[in-house]
Amino acid sequence: MATLTKRNNGWRVQIRRKGISRSAQFRTKAEAQAWALEMESKIFNGDLNHILNITFSDLIDKYIKEISITKRSYKNEVIRLTRLSNRKIGQINLRDLDEYHFQQWKEERQKEVICTPKV
């Protein structure tokens, strides 16, 4: 549902629905309500979920290029993230990815890790 707020120079609309947040300002309340209705309809129909059409691996690659590169631990983080993106979980679209996939990845990873006894 949209939140309309009266401002000095017009109206501000905020929409938060299905994890998507949008806001805009308008001169009249009628314009604000019309925009809010249109945006809510687009969100409800899935027209604004363009990011959900990418895979988890694509998201990891974008993170590496934009965020990891600024960190001191860049080299180590890239190794870990690349290893994660090369797994089955990396090929899943974000719109389909859920807790089950991460649980499955965790279980697969635990089988691979060799536990060494502590001395």
C-alpha positions, 0 to 999 in steps of 0.5 A: 500500500502506498503512503502519501505525505503532504509536503511544502511543494506537493505530495510524496508517495512511498511504496513498499511491496514484495521487497520493492521500494519506490518513491516519487514527488508530485505537485498534486495529490491526484497525480501522486495517487495515480502514480501509486496505483500504477506502480503497485500494479506493476509490482504486483504483476512482477513487471519491476522485478527485472533483477530477479531474472539473473542467476545467483552467479551473475549477482556474485560477479557483480558484487565482485566487480563493484564491492569486493574490489574495494576491500583489502581482502579482495583476493581471498574474497574473490576465491571464495565467491568464485568457488560459490558461484561455480556450484549448482546454487550459482545457476539458480535464478534469484526469483527461484532461490530460497532457503532450501537451496542454501541448506542444500549447498551447506550440506554438500559443502559439509560433506566435502570438508575433511575434518582433521582431529585436534591434537 
